[in-house]
């Protein structure tokens, strides 16, 4: 395995990790806020800073985008 392939694999692993964390924090906080009037994680910090309620969904969407980028980076490329 070349050093470039190792770098791509570790980068996609970090993207997947951060994507999963943001996905859970964003959408999970939105669910707990609507059901139990409490928030947690990144979204709670943003709420305390005065951000609107829809920011939770944006954090979750960013997590989805990072997971998609990680999946694309890990997918095998077809050689021409």
Protein Blocks (a to p, Z undefined) as FASTA:
>chain_A
ZZklmmmmmmmmmmmmmmmmmmmmmmmmmmmmmmnopaehjllmmmmnopafklmmmmmm
mmmmmmmmmmmmmpccddZZ
